[in-house]
Amino acid sequence: MAITLTEAAARHVGRYLTRRGKGIGVRLGVKTTGCSGLAYKLEYVDGVEAEDIVFESHGVKVLIDPKSLAYIDGTELDFVREGLNEGFKFHNPNERDRCGCGESFRI
C-alpha cells in the first residue's frame, strides 16, 4: 500500500506550505460525485487526524482516510504544466474509466 508524489508535486506542495506559513502536507481522498461516480479531493492540512494513514514522499506527508485508500492505493500524484494550465494529475492504477469532462472516475 502506498501513495506517492512525484518530485514536481512535492516541490509544489512544499512551496505552497512555505508561502502559507503552516501545514504538514496534503490529505488525499475520494468523494461520491460526477458522471462516473468518484472524484478526487485534495486539501492542505495542518495536523494528522487519529484515523489518518500517513505516507511520506520526497519529504512531504500524504494523509489518507482509510475509506479512500481502497480506491486510490498505488496512486501517484504529479504536478504538471501544460501550456498556460497547471495542476495536479492523478495516476491511479485502479481507474477503469473516466467521464468525458475528466472530473470523475470509476473503479
Secondary structure, DSSP 4 states (H G I P E B T S, - for coil): ---EE-HHHHHHHHHHHHHHT---EEEEEEEEETTTEEEEEEEEESS--TT-EEEEETTEEEEE-HHHHHHHTT-EEEEEEETTEEEEEEE-TT--EE-TTSS-EE-
